Amino acid sequence: MNDDRSHSSLLVPPSTQDWIQGVLSAKVVLVMYGDYQCSRSADVYKMIKAIKRELNTCFGEDYLCFIFRHFPQAQIHPQAQRQPKQPLPPPKESFG
């Protein structure tokens, strides 16, 4: 496994400007693009939270860094396009 993070395949690499749970130096960095109004995004977020809890238990708190990026689907959710000036974390249990 290559641990060289300079070869990130993301156009915008993870940074402190993102909404982050964990540390960027984690062994695994997972970036989720989701829509705050999408119930499927909320369901995926719940699954990721559960997986993160399990990984933390098995490998420690710094194993997984989870990053959420707002990716509005305005054609499906008309209110999703309204972008906050500051990045907001996903709500506790759902996106909207």
Residue pairs with C-beta under 8 A, 6 or more apart in sequence:
5 13
5 29
8 14
10 31
14 20
14 24
14 29
14 31
14 65
14 67
15 24
16 24
17 87
18 31
18 67
18 68
18 69
18 87
19 67
19 68
19 69
19 87
19 88
19 89
19 90
20 65
20 66
20 67
21 52
21 65
21 66
21 67
22 52
22 61
22 62
22 64
22 65
22 66
23 62
23 65
24 65
25 62
25 65
26 62
26 63
26 64
26 65
27 59
27 62
27 63
27 64
28 55
28 63
28 64
28 65
29 64
29 65
29 67
30 48
30 64
30 65
30 66
30 67
31 67
31 69
32 41
32 44
32 45
32 48
32 66
32 67
32 68
32 69
33 69
33 70
33 71
34 41
34 42
34 44
34 45
34 68
34 69
34 70
34 71
34 90
34 95
35 41
35 70
35 71
35 72
35 73
35 76
35 77
35 80
35 95
36 70
36 72
36 80
36 88
36 90
36 91
36 95
36 96
37 72
37 73
37 77
37 79
37 80
37 95
37 96
38 73
38 76
38 77
38 80
38 95
38 96
39 94
39 95
41 95
42 90
42 93
42 94
42 95
42 96
45 68
45 90
45 95
46 93
48 66
51 64
52 64
52 66
55 63
55 64
56 63
56 64
68 89
68 90
70 83
70 84
70 87
70 88
72 80
72 81
72 83
73 80
74 80
74 81
77 96
79 96
